[in-house]
């Protein structure tokens, strides 16, 4: 069975071609994976250009044949904000921590849209990239990561509207705005941590895709988008942070609308929750990665 | 430091029957979990069936070698390439690859129809593992190879399939890793483009790269590869020089597996028309020795056997078939009544043999088209049946059949001679003197 087939005898020509001696030829070992899982960040870094092109492709294709193009990125959060302002702000008189309700809702909708978009895109991302996965090697993590990052452009476009609204309402950002990039990173990580789970699960259980609309809706009500986290009783608020999107949204409000909303322990619980979700997601993803090409 | 590019030891890949593992629904997972405590009851019968697509495969490929992997469908060739290019993990065994690997299991992987030619070159190049700077440097070369300069900024969904394939191959052809793994990608495009691709592959091979090459095109294997490995049902059955291996493979293939007899009994899969008073029942190709075959060697005799079933006595029947090229061009027709075969059919089954000697279609894939009809009605007309392959004759010493200039479909025997021009020849002699 283990007969070694040696082709060397037939290969006089190769030697005469004057191949340069290999000093730094990378050696790759292929064998069945064992229990030990390694997160190959170096490989991921090597494929950063692929990541860039996949994100670029998704964005380019998404708006290529739409009549409104990038206006869609604005339309969705603005329309949602209007509906929220009328029903929750005006009619239900939901408190908004002393900020005009429209901007209160819109600041929360920005990270929320990013998250909801990432959820629906990444959950189906591996299955949609079936043709790549079965034909080419690359770190599979590139796929869900690229679909999460694809939402950033929409976020940026919608953010411009926020700046206009802040100008209109005369809200000047405080020093806390310096932390905004960190909160954005936090939002992306939250989306990615959930996206990793969903994308890998969807390869095996196609049910996942069907739960996404329900999951997104449910999750939105559990997140302080239309209402402030301060509605939740003080003693439960830290626990509320177990929904990491609560931390993200409160963080955004704090960074953009003023120091009076400092999220406190809720934020730290959220960060911890994301770290756990992310590590678990990465582990599950890496564990199932080797079978993607056979199952998908 | 070694001169080995790829070393493989005892590599195996197992799939669940059906070749792919099914994705499961949550419901399946729940029922399985619920049934788990009772599994011992059915133990032994509920074990899923597995198939080893590759088993105990070992080889050493020296740096700079161009190795052809040949074998029938399902022999494990593609599985081997998938494992070597890291798309799927081996179930057992070990492989060691020295150098950057580029794999080409398909042309145009990741091409997006909405994007322009230019955009797709970058996207596809990156997917194949090239860096952006590398693509930019080779961009003009790629475009001129593909001959699509004018359509660079047109979305590829508007391309003809030929243009699409040319562009896709052009990107792939400019990949230059130390080790190149290539699946059957030369079988695309028209003959002229295939020739160009083959030429490009020859350049790659000549540049001293290690290439692992799977193809059904035995000509290409013989031309490109110095060594070959013959696979059958997941294991190595032969290794050696490409010429030896091809010869061996053709010998086994022409007797061995493959569909040798076309079943033409009524079924929805067969494209046919006619009133059915007479019908083709089956068709097969027979070698000179009378064995059913699916591969015909160029220059050798072959017999086409057609079986016809008639439901009522018919007179004045015309019966015939033609050889058709894969692109649908009818190459030659032949009819039984030309040979003076009785054109009255009794009720029941009758068998007709048509001996073709020698087979002078050039190496390639063909199929038959046949009809039974009379001057007034069509009994049966089948558009396409009994696909077969003509291969270069393995029996001539140096492969000097017309296979080496396989332009076109048909070989008409010819001989060249110089008729005039003596004066010029004389002139040359004078000049030399």
Interface residues (C-beta under 8 A of the other chain):
Chain A: X1 X2 X3 X4 X5 X6 X7 X8 X10 X11 X13 X14 X15 X17 X18 X19 X21 X22 X25 X26 X27 X28 X29 X30 X31 X32 X33 X49 X50 X53 X57 X60 X61 X64 X65 X131 X132 X133 X134 X135 X136 X137 X138 X203 X204 X205 X206 X207 X290 X291 X293 X294 X295 X296
Chain B: X1 X3 X9 X10 X15 X20 X21 X22 X23 X24 X25 X26 X27 X29 X55 X56 X58 X59 X60 X61 X62 X63 X64 X65 X67 X82 X83 X84 X85 X86 X87 X88 X89 X90 X91 X92 X93 X94 X95 X96 X97 X98 X99 X100 X101 X103 X105 X106 X109 X110 X112 X114 X115 X119 X122 X123 X126 X127 X128 X129 X131 X132 X178 X208 X226 X227 X229 X236 X239 X240 X241
